[in-house]
Amino acid sequence: MEHKTIQFSRRNLLGSAAALAGTSLTGISAAQAAESAEAQKIRPLTGKMTYEEVRNRARQMMMPRCYVCPECNGRGPCIGQVPGFGGMGASRGFQANYDSLAAVQLNSRVVHDVHVPDTSIDFFGTKISMPVIAAPTGGTTYNMGGKLTEAEFVNAICGGCNKAGTLGAVADGIGDPLDVYEKRLQTLKKNGYKAIVGLKPRLQKDIMERMRLAEQAGIIALTVDLDSAGRAARATKGQTVEPKTPEQLKELVKASKLPLIFKGIMTPDEAELCVNAGAAGIVVSNHGGRTLADTPGTAAILPQIADKVNGRCFIMVDGTLARGTDIEKYLGLGANCTLAGRHFVRAAHGGLDDGVALFANRLRDELAVAMVLTGAQTVKDINRNMVVIPH
Ligand SMILES: Cc1cc2nc3c(=O)[nH]c(=O)nc-3n(C[C@H](O)[C@H](O)[C@H](O)COP(=O)(O)O)c2cc1C
């Protein structure tokens, strides 16, 4: 059992930022830091660990892809790092997610009899312990630095989320050939994990081929991240993605028995198109600011989308979710469930499945406290009266 940690310091972060930019304040370049990490054969923590230790170990594992900044707000050294862990362009879409969520406040209500709230929800027929699941995140090598194998990563995300009573996620990275996707599904199936699978907006026949494979792995639901249809993704290793027409959305919905959720919806009119196509759900998401640069933050546009959908499909949302209060805010703005991406990835690198379970349980505990302090006995009781929306 290992408990050695490094302390985060401003100097450490500045040095890393400078190294990324090709200079060095500390005398250590990013390349040297990476080499020295490799030389030390740093591995995720196992056994008993604290959340701070998980974050410190994740920093050692992931630099220079991710610096595990005190706040993950899109303003760290990862700006513009896609592939990597940052956002597109100046990372303004990533920053907008953080800023729009930070601008929403919670109304404290303490005259009631809510003592032990129920944080569980029904997710397409499966009871989960809290309204947050793992977001699909792909690219262990080109996005995360390659310190975990594909199998380790799937085991960490899905095993950890399942330990905490919620769902993991498996991605279909645009840069990954079919056999990599198949191996991820094999890990899922072998271990009987409860998870969702995220598909790329490939050609219809290629999506359908991957749908069949996902169905055989016994998963709960599928997402297609429509927002990955951009130029950068198209150019990757000859694999083709495309924007979808309303007819193509309908075709995809009909093509699988699994609930199909369209991810990357950022306007009420496109939410309406998804509802009309028969989608089981949508994810209000700008892909963590990683596809189209300079989009608004998800918390800013969620209420208008929720009003438009008006209960006709399941609404999910993601964007810099780090705390239980963030879950309550997103639900107060109209979501039925949330996803967390980067924070789960970091927890996986810091402490594998135990690190992921630690983070998930922390979210659940924080949500329970927030529900008591806002007077929500169940997740369905969380409503717009509980949030203050900026004008
Ligand atoms: C490294 C990385 C890889 C990602 N890969 C995928 C993917 O393959 N499919 C997908 O739908 N979204 C992908 N996403 C987007 C996430 O699912 C999520 O929408 C986004 O990260 C916002 O959540 P966050 O702010 O909690 O990270 C990826 C995000 C990151 C950071």
The ligand as an SDF file (V2000), in Angstrom:
LIG
                    3D

 31 33  0  0  0  0  0  0  0  0999 V2000
  -10.5200   13.4180  -22.4660 C   0  0  0  0  0  0  0  0  0  0  0  0
  -11.9550   13.4860  -22.8940 C   0  0  0  0  0  0  0  0  0  0  0  0
  -12.4610   12.5610  -23.8030 C   0  0  0  0  0  0  0  0  0  0  0  0
  -13.7950   12.6230  -24.1990 C   0  0  0  0  0  0  0  0  0  0  0  0
  -14.2850   11.6660  -25.0550 N   0  0  0  0  0  0  0  0  0  0  0  0
  -15.6070   11.6580  -25.3600 C   0  0  0  0  0  0  0  0  0  0  0  0
  -16.1700   10.6370  -26.1840 C   0  0  0  0  0  0  0  0  0  0  0  0
  -15.4680    9.7630  -26.6880 O   0  0  0  0  0  0  0  0  0  0  0  0
  -17.5060   10.6660  -26.4150 N   0  0  0  0  0  0  0  0  0  0  0  0
  -18.3210   11.6390  -25.8850 C   0  0  0  0  0  0  0  0  0  0  0  0
  -19.5270   11.6210  -26.0930 O   0  0  0  0  0  0  0  0  0  0  0  0
  -17.7980   12.6370  -25.1240 N   0  0  0  0  0  0  0  0  0  0  0  0
  -16.4820   12.6570  -24.8460 C   0  0  0  0  0  0  0  0  0  0  0  0
  -15.9730   13.6360  -24.0350 N   0  0  0  0  0  0  0  0  0  0  0  0
  -16.8900   14.6790  -23.4970 C   0  0  0  0  0  0  0  0  0  0  0  0
  -17.4880   14.2530  -22.1600 C   0  0  0  0  0  0  0  0  0  0  0  0
  -18.3700   13.1680  -22.3190 O   0  0  0  0  0  0  0  0  0  0  0  0
  -18.2380   15.4110  -21.5100 C   0  0  0  0  0  0  0  0  0  0  0  0
  -19.2760   15.8110  -22.3750 O   0  0  0  0  0  0  0  0  0  0  0  0
  -17.3670   16.6230  -21.2130 C   0  0  0  0  0  0  0  0  0  0  0  0
  -16.0900   16.2330  -20.7870 O   0  0  0  0  0  0  0  0  0  0  0  0
  -17.9980   17.5750  -20.1860 C   0  0  0  0  0  0  0  0  0  0  0  0
  -17.9140   17.0740  -18.9120 O   0  0  0  0  0  0  0  0  0  0  0  0
  -16.7850   17.5510  -17.8420 P   0  0  0  0  0  0  0  0  0  0  0  0
  -16.7810   19.0330  -17.8780 O   0  0  0  0  0  0  0  0  0  0  0  0
  -17.2790   16.9620  -16.5590 O   0  0  0  0  0  0  0  0  0  0  0  0
  -15.4960   16.9660  -18.3080 O   0  0  0  0  0  0  0  0  0  0  0  0
  -14.6400   13.6300  -23.6720 C   0  0  0  0  0  0  0  0  0  0  0  0
  -14.1140   14.5530  -22.7640 C   0  0  0  0  0  0  0  0  0  0  0  0
  -12.7950   14.4960  -22.3720 C   0  0  0  0  0  0  0  0  0  0  0  0
  -12.2850   15.5040  -21.3800 C   0  0  0  0  0  0  0  0  0  0  0  0
  1  2  1  0
  2  3  1  0
  2 30  2  0
  3  4  2  0
  4  5  1  0
  4 28  1  0
  5  6  2  0
  6  7  1  0
  6 13  1  0
  7  8  2  0
  7  9  1  0
  9 10  1  0
 10 11  2  0
 10 12  1  0
 12 13  2  0
 13 14  1  0
 14 15  1  0
 14 28  1  0
 15 16  1  0
 16 17  1  0
 16 18  1  0
 18 19  1  0
 18 20  1  0
 20 21  1  0
 20 22  1  0
 22 23  1  0
 23 24  1  0
 24 25  2  0
 24 26  1  0
 24 27  1  0
 28 29  2  0
 29 30  1  0
 30 31  1  0
M  END
$$$$
